[in-house]
Amino acid sequence: MSDIDSNKPFSQACENNRQPIYEVLKDTFANKKTILEIGSGTGQHAVYMAPRMNHLQWQTSDLSENVEGINRWINDEKVVNVLRPLEIDIEKHWPNTDLLKNFDGLYTANTCHIMPWETVRKFFVGLKGMEEGSRLAIYGPFKYQGQFTSESNERFEHWLKAQEAHRGIRDFEAIAEEANKSGFELLKDHNMPANNQLLIWQKR
Ligand SMILES: C[S@@+](CC[C@H](N)C(=O)[O-])C[C@H]1O[C@@H](n2cnc3c(N)ncnc32)[C@H](O)[C@@H]1O
């Protein structure tokens, strides 16, 4: 009988997007040693990315309700460079400069359109605590000059707002303003499959 936990939380989107994201992150984080992931979700990105970048350690985190699921993925994949999840709620546990000084990279996927905009701003304010040269990678859908990049993203926006009014696809320009205020400059805006972006920033 298999020891694999087949009832653990599962995201098909993560299965679909993990390889294209990895193709970017392997260069972005080539010289980085410690990555903090905010909003790890199921943990599928962490257990896929980290073993392919075995020069670094990948710290998972999420709200308390997702900690168990992430642990179940770590147990099954038996990866050595993924650290068990920290409970981090940006609304409650942020900024955390003492924690952040341990990391030279930060990754977050599909969180900016889930967190309320004030929480997204708080997230960026906290990033002021990262050291010069640190890299920030943000994956997800964004609008440009108020325009959706596709009809499917516009439909997604309606679906998000029907769930929670504070959710919504963010304007790239507003994200860039917050990142710049926290000392990050944009290195590259990657167009990704399924009308997503992967934004790569570096701390000045
Ligand atoms: C759409 S899921 C994305 C999960 C995963 N990163 C992925 O791409 O599949 C959004 C994640 O953001 C997390 N999240 C929501 N609000 C948060 C907050 N205030 N602080 C930290 N994480 C939060 C959720 O718990 C969830 O795991």
The ligand as an SDF file (V2000), in Angstrom:
LIG
                    3D

 27 29  0  0  0  0  0  0  0  0999 V2000
   -5.3080   32.0650   -4.2190 C   0  0  0  0  0  0  0  0  0  0  0  0
   -4.4030   31.4360   -2.8740 S   0  0  0  0  0  0  0  0  0  0  0  0
   -2.8100   31.1900   -3.6180 C   0  0  0  0  0  0  0  0  0  0  0  0
   -2.0360   30.0770   -2.9850 C   0  0  0  0  0  0  0  0  0  0  0  0
   -0.7320   29.7130   -3.6950 C   0  0  0  0  0  0  0  0  0  0  0  0
    0.2680   30.7350   -3.5360 N   0  0  0  0  0  0  0  0  0  0  0  0
   -0.9970   29.4310   -5.1490 C   0  0  0  0  0  0  0  0  0  0  0  0
   -0.5600   30.1690   -6.0110 O   0  0  0  0  0  0  0  0  0  0  0  0
   -1.6870   28.4510   -5.4110 O   0  0  0  0  0  0  0  0  0  0  0  0
   -4.1550   32.8590   -1.8530 C   0  0  0  0  0  0  0  0  0  0  0  0
   -3.3600   32.5800   -0.6020 C   0  0  0  0  0  0  0  0  0  0  0  0
   -3.1720   33.7940    0.1220 O   0  0  0  0  0  0  0  0  0  0  0  0
   -3.3110   33.5040    1.4900 C   0  0  0  0  0  0  0  0  0  0  0  0
   -3.6600   34.7250    2.2160 N   0  0  0  0  0  0  0  0  0  0  0  0
   -4.8400   35.3820    2.1930 C   0  0  0  0  0  0  0  0  0  0  0  0
   -4.8000   36.4270    3.0270 N   0  0  0  0  0  0  0  0  0  0  0  0
   -3.5760   36.4470    3.5970 C   0  0  0  0  0  0  0  0  0  0  0  0
   -2.9440   37.2560    4.5660 C   0  0  0  0  0  0  0  0  0  0  0  0
   -3.5920   38.2700    5.1420 N   0  0  0  0  0  0  0  0  0  0  0  0
   -1.6790   36.9720    4.9230 N   0  0  0  0  0  0  0  0  0  0  0  0
   -1.0200   35.9360    4.3610 C   0  0  0  0  0  0  0  0  0  0  0  0
   -1.5660   35.1150    3.4320 N   0  0  0  0  0  0  0  0  0  0  0  0
   -2.8340   35.3550    3.0660 C   0  0  0  0  0  0  0  0  0  0  0  0
   -4.4280   32.4640    1.5260 C   0  0  0  0  0  0  0  0  0  0  0  0
   -4.4890   31.7660    2.7340 O   0  0  0  0  0  0  0  0  0  0  0  0
   -4.0650   31.6160    0.3300 C   0  0  0  0  0  0  0  0  0  0  0  0
   -3.1840   30.5750    0.6490 O   0  0  0  0  0  0  0  0  0  0  0  0
  1  2  1  0
  2  3  1  0
  2 10  1  0
  3  4  1  0
  4  5  1  0
  5  6  1  0
  5  7  1  0
  7  8  2  0
  7  9  1  0
 10 11  1  0
 11 12  1  0
 11 26  1  0
 12 13  1  0
 13 14  1  0
 13 24  1  0
 14 15  1  0
 14 23  1  0
 15 16  2  0
 16 17  1  0
 17 18  1  0
 17 23  2  0
 18 19  1  0
 18 20  2  0
 20 21  1  0
 21 22  2  0
 22 23  1  0
 24 25  1  0
 24 26  1  0
 26 27  1  0
M  CHG  2   2   1   9  -1
M  END
$$$$
